[in-house]
Amino acid sequence: MTNNLERRLWEHEQPNTNRFTTKYKCYYLIYWEHFQYVEAAIAREKVGQGRKKSNSFLNVIRN
């Protein structure tokens, strides 16, 4: 979650600044949503947690 998408994308592009990005080589933004309230964004992030990770992304997009 971020309040500055442009900065967050830049951070992902920088080598060795993000261990997750470096480890999994995920450099492309596939999906994003805008929320007015932080609480709503956090609730949406938790929708996919607890499910198999391979299906979580698809389930979030379908909803």
C-alpha positions as CSV (number, residue, x, y, z in Angstrom):
1,M,0.0,0.0,0.0
2,T,1.3,3.5,-0.8
3,N,0.1,7.0,-1.0
4,N,2.4,7.8,-3.9
5,L,2.3,5.3,-6.7
6,E,4.9,7.0,-8.9
7,R,7.5,7.0,-6.0
8,R,6.6,3.3,-5.2
9,L,7.1,2.2,-8.8
10,W,10.5,4.1,-8.9
11,E,11.5,2.3,-5.7
12,H,10.8,-1.1,-7.4
13,E,12.9,-0.2,-10.4
14,Q,16.0,0.6,-8.3
15,P,18.4,-2.3,-7.9
16,N,18.9,-3.7,-4.4
17,T,16.5,-1.2,-2.7
18,N,13.7,-3.7,-2.3
19,R,14.6,-7.2,-1.2
20,F,11.2,-8.7,-2.3
21,T,11.5,-7.2,-5.8
22,T,15.2,-8.4,-6.1
23,K,14.3,-11.9,-4.9
24,Y,11.2,-12.5,-7.0
25,K,12.1,-10.3,-10.0
26,C,8.6,-8.6,-10.0
27,Y,9.1,-5.3,-11.8
28,Y,5.7,-4.7,-13.5
29,L,2.6,-3.2,-12.1
30,I,-0.3,-5.5,-13.1
31,Y,-3.2,-4.1,-11.1
32,W,-3.9,-1.2,-8.7
33,E,-6.9,0.3,-7.0
34,H,-7.5,3.7,-5.5
35,F,-9.2,4.1,-2.1
36,Q,-10.2,7.3,-0.3
37,Y,-9.8,5.8,3.1
38,V,-6.8,3.8,4.4
39,E,-9.0,1.4,6.3
40,A,-10.8,0.4,3.0
41,A,-7.4,-0.2,1.3
42,I,-6.2,-2.4,4.2
43,A,-9.4,-4.4,4.2
44,R,-9.0,-5.0,0.4
45,E,-5.4,-6.2,0.8
46,K,-6.6,-8.7,3.3
47,V,-9.1,-10.2,0.9
48,G,-6.5,-12.4,-0.7
49,Q,-4.7,-13.4,2.5
50,G,-5.4,-16.9,3.8
51,R,-6.0,-18.3,0.3
52,K,-3.6,-20.0,-2.0
53,K,-1.3,-17.3,-3.4
54,S,-1.7,-18.5,-7.0
55,N,-5.5,-17.9,-6.8
56,S,-5.5,-14.8,-4.6
57,F,-4.8,-12.3,-7.4
58,L,-7.4,-13.8,-9.7
59,N,-10.0,-13.8,-7.0
60,V,-9.3,-10.1,-6.1
61,I,-9.7,-9.1,-9.8
62,R,-12.9,-10.9,-10.2
63,N,-14.5,-9.2,-7.2
